Structures are given as C-alpha cells and as structure tokens.
Amino acid sequence: MANNKSYLSIIIGVAATCGLLFGFDTSIIAGASPFIQAQFHATNFELEMVVSNCVLGALFGSLSSGYITDILGRRKVLIITGFIFIVGTILAATAESIFTLSVGRFVLGFGVGVGSFAGPLFIAEVAPAKTRGNLVLWNGAFITGGQVIAYIISSLLTENQSWRLMILTGILPAIILTIGMLCMPESPKWLALKGFEDKALDILTKIRGNLNDANTELLNIKNTLLHNNKIKLKEIFSKTLRPVLIIGLVLGVGQQFMGINTVMYYGPHIMKSIGFSNSLTQMFGTLGLGTTNFVFTIVTLLFIDRIGRRKFLLMGSMIAAISLFMMIWLLTNISDSQVSAYLAFVCLITYIIGYCISVGSLFWLMAAEIFPLNARGRCMSFVVAMQWGANFIVTSTFLTILSTLGMKVAFGIYGVVAILIFLFTLVKIPETRGVTLEVIESNLIKGVPSRYLGQKEI
C-alpha cells in the first residue's frame, strides 16, 4: 500500500509541475516589467501587452486543449506542454525588442493555457474519490508556489535589473515536466474512453494497490461510458450540461474579475499606489502577497476533503469582499500615508487569503469534478478559455484603469464581484466532497438541480 501511495504521489508531483510553470511564468513578469519598460522605453500600453500577451496565449491554448487532450491523451499533451514552455522561455529571455518579447510571452501563455486545463484534468482522473480534492489542489499549490519562486528570484535579481535571467530560470521546471511526464502513465479514464481497458486496469491496479478496487473503479467508468456518446462542441450548451457549465463559467470568470491577477502581475505598481515608494519594498510586498497565497493554498489543500468545497467558497468570498471594502475605506479616511499604506497592505493580505480559499483554489478543482467524462474535455476547455479571456480583459486594462479611475474604483468592482460569487455559491454550488465523479455525472444526467449534484442518493 505504501508503494502505490508513493507512486501516486510521484505522478501527481510531476503533473503538478505544470502548475508551477503556470504560476512562475505568469508572475515573473511582475519583477521583470519595470526593467523591461526602462530598457525598451516602453509605454504603459506596450507593457500591458507584454504582460497580457501571456494571458492571450493562455486563452488560445485552453481553447485548443480540450480537443487535443481527448485525441492525444492527457499524458502526451503534458509532454508537449513542457516543450512549449522550453521554447517560450528561450524566446522571451533572448528577446531584443518588445515585439519579440511579446511573441515569447504568447508562446509561454499558450503552454500555460494548455497546462492549466490538462494538469488538473489528469490529476483528477488518476486520484481516488476520497482524496481527489486534496490531490487536485496540489496543482494549485504548485501554481502559488511557482508565484513565490518567481517573486523570490525577482527580489534577488532586482538590484542587478537582470530581467532576462529572471525569465530564463523558468526553463528548469519546463525540462522537469517534459522528461518527467515521459515516465508517467496515461489517465486510466482516458484509456477506458478509448477502449484500452486492459491498460486502464493495469494502471488502476498500480495506483490503487488493489486489484479488486481497480476492477470496481473500471466497472464504474465503463458503466458511465455506456450511457454517454462523444459530444460536439455546440452540445456543451445543452439543457443537461448547462447547469454545470454555468457553475464553471461563474467560478472561472469570477476568479479573474475578483482582481487577483492585477495583484500577481502588477504587484509593485499596486504597492506604489497604496504608498510604498521604494522599488525593493514594493517587490518584497509583492513577495509577501505571493507567499500568503501559497501558504493558504496549502491550508485549503489540507482541509478541503474535511470541510468541503461550499464552506470554503462561502467563507473565502466574504472575507475577500470585506477586505477590499475595508482597504478602500482606509485609503479614503486615514490621513497618515504611512499608516494607511501598512493597513491597506494588511487588507490586501486578508483579501488574498479569502481569494485563495475560495475561487483561487476551487475553480480548478470544481472544473475538474463537475463535468461528465464524455464532455469533460470540451467543457473544461471552454470554461478555462473563458477564464483566461476574463484574465486578459483585466490584465490588459489594469494600468489604464489605475491611472484614469484610480485604485479605489478598481478594487470596489472586485469587492462587488466577491459578493456576487458568495450569493451564487449559496444558491447553486453543490458539495462534491468524497463523491465519485461517476455519481456526480449520474445525478447530472438524471436532471438533479446543480445545488444537489453531490448527493450520493437522490
């Protein structure tokens, strides 16, 4: 039993390296951007394009990811993703113009988009039901861990203004992902979907450590497949799938409109806006926010299968909303700029905590859980693409909004979004803790209201 747990942990760890690259490559630009802007004499608009081109690439990557993971398999796609990260890193780190740098960032983003879909999907399909939440959130922990690594590297290289080296360090995890996935098995659910039942049983036996458990799980997968045919893209909007599609869209788009990536991508700019003038202090403040995100991703990971998805979503979204409105009040009513800066920073910390334990971690988990097997690829691909689309809108306009409307307006909007997510969760989000993906799918096919999809007996 110990050996199969170790084997499963290795599989999850290698696949979650994709999450680390996601966090690293989207966040390293926060430390690099001031020096890129100085070297290339870039305008705010050009800098927004460098930052958001990674997000735009992720949009296109996620749009194509559902189709290619269904055709090639989850494992092969993650291998290809690692190679894309290698190419994008080299292009961006050696760029001699804003245009070339933007191309490199787009390629990196394409890898992020594919990986942000394929990584959680692969992990959810190899994980046992009782620890699925914990294991899928390892991908989230690697994302926030990648952000922390990016901020640490940026802080170490800030004095030398070595933005090229900041970006180039991302090549190491890209190599680990590429080589590591070559040694990993394919998703047993995908193998069963393609008719390779013997291979699926062999892999299930290895990762479950028990032939009887593996046979039972394979039988459940096959029973699910008997009632499902492969769907076309337009069918994801059908009456049956619409309830879970709406959940995925609300959590994904809401995750971005809560404003998290303005903090992750433009951290130093925000630190400056709330009153911190020194560039090193701004970078260390951004590092503090990233570290908080990482720590509370681990907290969520440890307790998600005990406390449940709904409670975390409700608590986190309300904490985020209160923190944002409190920060606005402090910046408006505290006359001492130093005091208001530090108090606003505390509010940013609690906002990060609320975000992290709600949509920050749970969008990726819920998206990997709620869709039926035959539609999982296309549905996840669509909602992840919409999430990246929302990310692009927020990222590509933030500096403009900050300079024209001010930070109070921007963060006020994010606070309203957090309240809307709280209300939506209260009414629509099911509790899926400890429930097999097959039970969730069966309830969906029966037409059970979305709020109750996680109930084992309807």
C-alpha positions as CSV (number, residue, x, y, z in Angstrom):
1,M,0.0,0.0,0.0
2,A,2.9,2.4,0.8
3,N,4.5,1.8,-2.5
4,N,1.3,2.6,-4.5
5,K,0.8,5.8,-2.5
6,S,4.4,6.8,-3.3
7,Y,3.8,6.1,-6.9
8,L,0.7,8.1,-7.0
9,S,2.4,11.0,-5.2
10,I,5.2,11.0,-7.9
11,I,2.6,11.0,-10.6
12,I,0.8,14.0,-9.0
13,G,4.0,15.8,-8.3
14,V,5.3,15.6,-11.9
15,A,2.0,16.6,-13.4
16,A,1.6,19.5,-10.9
17,T,5.0,20.9,-12.2
18,C,2.7,22.2,-15.0
19,G,1.0,24.3,-12.3
20,L,4.4,25.6,-11.0
21,L,5.2,26.8,-14.5
22,F,1.8,28.4,-14.7
23,G,2.5,30.4,-11.5
24,F,6.1,31.2,-12.4
25,D,5.7,32.4,-16.0
26,T,2.6,34.5,-15.3
27,S,4.2,36.1,-12.2
28,I,7.8,36.6,-13.1
29,I,6.8,39.5,-15.2
30,A,5.8,41.4,-12.1
31,G,9.5,41.8,-11.1
32,A,10.8,42.0,-14.7
33,S,8.4,44.6,-16.1
34,P,10.0,47.8,-14.6
35,F,13.3,46.9,-16.1
36,I,11.8,45.8,-19.4
37,Q,10.0,49.1,-19.6
38,A,13.2,51.0,-18.9
39,Q,15.3,49.1,-21.4
40,F,12.9,49.3,-24.3
41,H,11.4,52.7,-23.3
42,A,8.0,51.0,-23.4
43,T,4.8,52.9,-22.9
44,N,2.2,51.7,-20.3
45,F,0.2,50.2,-23.2
46,E,3.2,48.3,-24.6
47,L,3.9,47.0,-21.1
48,E,0.3,45.9,-20.7
49,M,0.7,44.0,-24.0
50,V,3.9,42.2,-22.8
51,V,2.1,41.2,-19.6
52,S,-1.2,40.3,-21.1
53,N,0.2,38.5,-24.2
54,C,0.9,35.6,-21.9
55,V,-2.7,35.6,-20.9
56,L,-3.8,35.9,-24.5
57,G,-1.7,32.9,-25.4
58,A,-3.3,31.0,-22.5
59,L,-6.7,31.8,-23.9
60,F,-5.8,30.2,-27.3
61,G,-4.0,27.3,-25.5
62,S,-7.0,26.5,-23.4
63,L,-9.4,26.7,-26.3
64,S,-7.5,24.0,-28.2
65,S,-6.6,21.9,-25.1
66,G,-9.9,20.0,-24.8
67,Y,-9.7,18.7,-28.4
68,I,-6.1,17.7,-28.3
69,T,-6.3,16.1,-24.8
70,D,-9.2,14.0,-26.0
71,I,-7.4,12.9,-29.2
72,L,-3.8,12.5,-27.9
73,G,-4.4,11.7,-24.3
74,R,-3.6,13.7,-21.1
75,R,0.0,12.4,-20.7
76,K,1.2,13.3,-24.3
77,V,-0.3,16.7,-24.1
78,L,1.5,17.4,-20.8
79,I,4.8,16.3,-22.5
80,I,4.1,18.7,-25.5
81,T,3.3,21.4,-23.0
82,G,6.7,21.1,-21.3
83,F,8.3,21.5,-24.7
84,I,6.2,24.6,-25.4
85,F,7.4,26.1,-22.1
86,I,11.0,25.5,-23.1
87,V,10.6,27.2,-26.4
88,G,8.7,30.2,-25.0
89,T,11.2,30.7,-22.2
90,I,14.2,30.9,-24.6
91,L,12.3,33.3,-27.0
92,A,11.3,35.6,-24.1
93,A,14.7,35.6,-22.3
94,T,16.6,36.4,-25.5
95,A,14.2,39.0,-27.0
96,E,15.8,42.1,-28.5
97,S,12.5,44.1,-28.9
98,I,9.1,44.5,-27.3
99,F,7.6,42.6,-30.3
100,T,9.8,39.5,-29.9
101,L,9.3,39.6,-26.1
102,S,5.6,39.7,-26.7
103,V,5.8,36.7,-29.0
104,G,7.8,34.7,-26.4
105,R,5.3,35.6,-23.8
106,F,2.5,34.5,-26.1
107,V,4.2,31.1,-26.6
108,L,4.6,30.7,-22.8
109,G,1.0,31.6,-22.4
110,F,-0.1,29.0,-24.9
111,G,1.7,26.4,-22.7
112,V,0.1,27.9,-19.6
113,G,-3.4,27.6,-21.2
114,V,-3.0,24.0,-22.2
115,G,-1.4,23.1,-19.0
116,S,-4.0,24.9,-16.8
117,F,-6.5,22.5,-18.3
118,A,-4.6,19.3,-18.8
119,G,-2.8,19.3,-15.5
120,P,-5.9,19.4,-13.1
121,L,-7.8,17.1,-15.5
122,F,-5.0,14.4,-15.5
123,I,-4.7,14.6,-11.7
124,A,-8.5,14.4,-11.1
125,E,-8.7,11.3,-13.3
126,V,-5.9,9.4,-11.5
127,A,-6.9,10.5,-8.0
128,P,-9.2,8.3,-5.8
129,A,-12.5,9.9,-4.8
130,K,-11.8,10.3,-1.1
131,T,-8.6,12.3,-1.6
132,R,-9.4,13.9,-5.0
133,G,-9.9,17.4,-3.6
134,N,-6.5,17.2,-1.8
135,L,-4.6,15.9,-4.8
136,V,-6.1,18.2,-7.4
137,L,-5.3,21.1,-5.2
138,W,-1.6,20.1,-5.3
139,N,-1.7,21.7,-8.7
140,G,-3.0,24.9,-7.1
141,A,-0.2,24.7,-4.5
142,F,2.3,24.4,-7.3
143,I,0.8,27.4,-9.0
144,T,1.1,29.6,-6.0
145,G,4.5,28.0,-5.2
146,G,5.6,29.0,-8.7
147,Q,4.5,32.5,-8.0
148,V,6.5,32.6,-4.7
149,I,9.6,31.3,-6.5
150,A,9.1,34.0,-9.2
151,Y,8.9,36.7,-6.6
152,I,12.0,35.4,-4.7
153,I,14.0,35.3,-7.9
154,S,12.8,38.7,-8.9
155,S,13.8,40.1,-5.4
156,L,17.2,38.5,-5.7
157,L,17.8,39.9,-9.2
158,T,16.1,43.3,-8.7
159,E,19.4,45.1,-7.7
160,N,21.1,43.9,-10.9
161,Q,18.0,44.5,-13.0
162,S,18.5,41.1,-14.7
163,W,15.1,40.6,-16.2
164,R,16.4,38.1,-18.8
165,L,17.8,35.8,-16.1
166,M,14.5,36.1,-14.2
167,I,12.6,34.7,-17.2
168,L,15.3,32.1,-18.1
169,T,15.2,30.4,-14.7
170,G,11.8,29.0,-15.8
171,I,13.5,26.6,-18.2
172,L,14.4,24.2,-15.3
173,P,10.9,23.2,-14.3
174,A,9.9,23.1,-18.0
175,I,12.6,20.4,-18.6
176,I,11.5,18.5,-15.4
177,L,7.9,18.5,-16.7
178,T,8.9,17.3,-20.2
179,I,11.2,14.5,-19.1
180,G,9.1,13.5,-16.1
181,M,5.9,13.0,-18.0
182,L,7.7,10.7,-20.4
183,C,8.0,8.3,-17.5
184,M,4.4,8.7,-16.2
185,P,1.3,6.5,-17.1
186,E,-1.7,7.7,-19.0
187,S,-5.0,8.6,-17.4
188,P,-7.0,5.3,-16.9
189,K,-10.2,7.1,-17.6
190,W,-9.0,8.3,-20.9
191,L,-7.7,4.8,-21.8
192,A,-11.1,3.3,-20.9
193,L,-12.8,6.0,-23.0
194,K,-10.6,5.0,-26.0
195,G,-11.3,1.2,-25.4
196,F,-7.9,0.3,-23.9
197,E,-9.5,-1.4,-20.9
198,D,-6.6,-3.8,-20.1
199,K,-4.1,-0.9,-20.0
200,A,-6.6,1.1,-17.8
201,L,-6.9,-1.8,-15.4
202,D,-3.2,-2.3,-15.2
203,I,-2.6,1.4,-14.3
204,L,-5.5,1.5,-11.8
205,T,-4.1,-1.6,-10.1
206,K,-0.7,0.1,-9.8
207,I,-2.0,3.4,-8.4
208,R,-4.8,1.9,-6.2
209,G,-2.6,-1.0,-4.9
210,N,-5.6,-3.4,-5.0
211,L,-6.9,-5.4,-8.0
212,N,-10.4,-5.6,-6.6
213,D,-10.6,-1.8,-6.1
214,A,-9.2,-1.3,-9.6
215,N,-11.8,-3.7,-11.1
216,T,-14.6,-1.9,-9.3
217,E,-13.4,1.5,-10.5
218,L,-13.0,0.3,-14.0
219,L,-16.5,-1.1,-14.0
220,N,-17.9,2.2,-12.8
221,I,-16.1,4.0,-15.6
222,K,-17.4,1.5,-18.2
223,N,-21.0,1.9,-16.9
224,T,-20.7,5.6,-17.2
225,L,-19.4,5.3,-20.8
226,L,-22.4,3.0,-21.7
227,H,-24.8,5.9,-21.2
228,N,-22.7,8.5,-23.0
229,N,-21.6,9.3,-26.5
230,K,-18.9,11.7,-27.6
231,I,-20.4,15.2,-27.8
232,K,-19.8,18.0,-30.2
233,L,-18.7,21.5,-29.1
234,K,-22.2,23.0,-29.5
235,E,-23.7,20.3,-27.3
236,I,-21.9,21.6,-24.2
237,F,-24.7,24.3,-24.1
238,S,-27.4,21.6,-24.0
239,K,-30.0,21.6,-21.2
240,T,-28.3,18.7,-19.4
241,L,-24.8,20.3,-19.3
242,R,-25.9,23.9,-18.9
243,P,-26.2,23.9,-15.1
244,V,-22.6,22.7,-14.6
245,L,-21.3,24.9,-17.5
246,I,-22.7,28.0,-15.7
247,I,-21.0,26.9,-12.5
248,G,-17.7,26.6,-14.3
249,L,-18.1,29.9,-16.1
250,V,-19.2,31.9,-12.9
251,L,-16.3,30.5,-10.9
252,G,-13.7,31.0,-13.7
253,V,-14.7,34.4,-14.8
254,G,-15.4,35.5,-11.2
255,Q,-12.0,34.3,-10.2
256,Q,-10.5,36.9,-12.6
257,F,-13.0,39.7,-12.0
258,M,-12.2,39.5,-8.3
259,G,-8.9,41.1,-9.4
260,I,-6.3,38.7,-8.2
261,N,-4.0,38.9,-11.2
262,T,-3.8,42.6,-11.0
263,V,-2.0,41.9,-7.7
264,M,0.0,39.0,-9.0
265,Y,1.1,40.6,-12.3
266,Y,1.3,44.3,-11.2
267,G,2.2,43.9,-7.6
268,P,4.9,46.6,-7.5
269,H,2.6,49.1,-9.2
270,I,-0.1,48.4,-6.5
271,M,2.4,48.7,-3.7
272,K,3.4,52.1,-5.1
273,S,-0.3,53.1,-5.4
274,I,-1.0,52.4,-1.7
275,G,2.0,54.3,-0.5
276,F,5.2,52.3,-0.8
277,S,7.8,54.3,-2.8
278,N,10.9,52.2,-2.7
279,S,11.2,49.6,-5.5
280,L,12.8,46.9,-3.3
281,T,10.0,47.4,-0.7
282,Q,7.4,47.1,-3.5
283,M,9.0,43.8,-4.6
284,F,9.1,42.4,-1.0
285,G,5.5,43.5,-0.5
286,T,4.5,41.6,-3.7
287,L,6.5,38.6,-2.4
288,G,4.5,38.8,0.9
289,L,1.3,38.6,-1.1
290,G,2.5,35.7,-3.1
291,T,3.7,33.8,0.0
292,T,0.3,34.3,1.6
293,N,-1.3,32.9,-1.5
294,F,0.9,29.8,-1.4
295,V,0.5,29.2,2.4
296,F,-3.3,29.3,2.2
297,T,-3.4,27.1,-0.8
298,I,-1.7,24.5,1.3
299,V,-4.2,25.2,4.1
300,T,-7.0,24.7,1.6
301,L,-5.4,21.5,0.3
302,L,-5.1,20.1,3.8
303,F,-8.7,20.7,4.8
304,I,-10.7,20.6,1.6
305,D,-11.7,17.0,2.0
306,R,-12.7,17.6,5.6
307,I,-14.5,20.9,5.4
308,G,-15.8,20.8,1.8
309,R,-16.0,23.0,-1.2
310,R,-19.0,25.1,-0.4
311,K,-17.9,26.2,3.0
312,F,-14.5,27.3,1.7
313,L,-16.2,29.2,-1.2
314,L,-18.6,30.9,1.1
315,M,-16.0,31.9,3.8
316,G,-13.4,33.0,1.3
317,S,-15.6,35.1,-1.0
318,M,-17.0,37.0,2.0
319,I,-13.5,37.5,3.6
320,A,-12.3,38.9,0.2
321,A,-15.2,41.3,-0.1
322,I,-14.9,42.7,3.4
323,S,-11.1,43.1,3.0
324,L,-11.4,45.0,-0.3
325,F,-14.1,47.4,1.0
326,M,-12.1,47.9,4.2
327,M,-9.0,48.8,2.2
328,I,-10.9,51.4,0.2
329,W,-12.2,52.9,3.4
330,L,-8.7,53.1,5.0
331,L,-7.2,54.8,1.9
332,T,-10.1,57.3,1.9
333,N,-10.2,58.1,5.6
334,I,-6.7,57.7,7.1
335,S,-4.7,60.9,6.5
336,D,-1.3,59.5,7.5
337,S,0.0,58.0,4.3
338,Q,2.4,55.6,6.0
339,V,-0.2,54.3,8.4
340,S,-2.8,53.9,5.6
341,A,-0.2,52.1,3.4
342,Y,0.5,49.4,6.0
343,L,-3.1,49.0,7.0
344,A,-4.0,48.7,3.3
345,F,-1.3,46.1,2.9
346,V,-2.9,44.1,5.7
347,C,-6.2,44.3,3.9
348,L,-4.5,43.0,0.7
349,I,-3.2,40.1,2.7
350,T,-6.6,39.1,4.1
351,Y,-8.1,39.6,0.6
352,I,-5.5,37.2,-0.8
353,I,-6.5,34.7,1.9
354,G,-10.2,35.0,1.1
355,Y,-9.5,34.7,-2.6
356,C,-7.2,31.7,-2.2
357,I,-9.5,29.6,-0.1
358,S,-12.4,30.3,-2.4
359,V,-12.3,30.7,-6.2
360,G,-8.5,30.9,-6.3
361,S,-8.1,27.2,-5.5
362,L,-11.6,25.8,-6.0
363,F,-12.3,26.9,-9.6
364,W,-9.7,24.4,-10.8
365,L,-11.0,21.7,-8.5
366,M,-14.7,22.2,-9.3
367,A,-13.9,22.4,-13.1
368,A,-12.2,19.0,-12.9
369,E,-15.1,17.4,-11.0
370,I,-18.5,18.6,-12.2
371,F,-18.4,17.7,-16.0
372,P,-19.3,14.2,-17.3
373,L,-16.5,12.1,-18.7
374,N,-17.6,12.3,-22.4
375,A,-17.9,16.1,-22.2
376,R,-15.1,16.8,-19.7
377,G,-12.5,17.7,-22.3
378,R,-14.7,20.2,-24.2
379,C,-16.4,21.7,-21.2
380,M,-13.3,22.2,-19.2
381,S,-11.5,23.6,-22.3
382,F,-14.4,26.1,-22.8
383,V,-14.6,27.4,-19.2
384,V,-10.9,27.6,-18.8
385,A,-10.7,29.6,-22.1
386,M,-13.4,32.0,-20.8
387,Q,-11.4,32.3,-17.5
388,W,-8.3,33.3,-19.5
389,G,-10.4,35.6,-21.6
390,A,-11.5,37.4,-18.4
391,N,-7.9,37.4,-17.2
392,F,-6.9,39.1,-20.5
393,I,-9.5,41.8,-20.1
394,V,-8.5,42.6,-16.5
395,T,-4.7,42.4,-17.2
396,S,-4.7,44.4,-20.4
397,T,-6.6,47.3,-18.9
398,F,-5.5,47.5,-15.3
399,L,-2.7,50.1,-15.7
400,T,-5.1,52.3,-17.8
401,I,-7.9,51.9,-15.2
402,L,-5.4,52.6,-12.4
403,S,-4.3,55.8,-14.0
404,T,-7.7,57.1,-15.0
405,L,-10.2,55.9,-12.4
406,G,-7.9,55.1,-9.5
407,M,-7.4,52.1,-7.4
408,K,-10.4,52.6,-5.2
409,V,-12.8,52.2,-8.1
410,A,-10.9,49.2,-9.4
411,F,-10.9,47.4,-6.1
412,G,-14.5,48.4,-5.4
413,I,-15.5,46.5,-8.5
414,Y,-13.6,43.4,-7.3
415,G,-15.4,43.6,-4.0
416,V,-18.8,43.6,-5.6
417,V,-17.8,40.5,-7.7
418,A,-16.7,38.7,-4.5
419,I,-20.2,39.3,-3.0
420,L,-21.9,38.0,-6.2
421,I,-19.8,34.8,-6.0
422,F,-20.9,34.4,-2.4
423,L,-24.5,34.6,-3.4
424,F,-24.1,32.3,-6.4
425,T,-22.4,29.7,-4.2
426,L,-25.2,29.9,-1.7
427,V,-27.8,29.1,-4.3
428,K,-26.1,26.9,-7.0
429,I,-22.8,25.3,-6.0
430,P,-23.0,21.6,-4.9
431,E,-20.9,19.9,-2.3
432,T,-18.8,17.3,-4.0
433,R,-16.5,16.2,-1.1
434,G,-15.9,12.4,-1.1
435,V,-18.3,11.8,-4.1
436,T,-17.1,9.9,-7.1
437,L,-17.1,11.6,-10.5
438,E,-19.4,8.9,-11.7
439,V,-22.1,9.8,-9.0
440,I,-21.9,13.5,-9.9
441,E,-22.3,12.5,-13.6
442,S,-25.2,10.2,-12.9
443,N,-27.1,13.0,-10.9
444,L,-26.5,15.4,-13.8
445,I,-27.9,13.0,-16.3
446,K,-31.0,12.5,-14.1
447,G,-31.6,16.2,-14.1
448,V,-30.8,16.8,-10.4
449,P,-30.6,20.5,-9.6
450,S,-27.0,21.7,-9.6
451,R,-27.1,22.5,-5.8
452,Y,-27.6,18.8,-5.1
453,L,-25.3,17.1,-7.7
454,G,-23.0,15.9,-4.9
455,Q,-25.7,13.9,-3.1
456,K,-25.0,10.2,-3.2
457,E,-28.6,9.1,-3.2
458,I,-31.3,11.2,-4.9
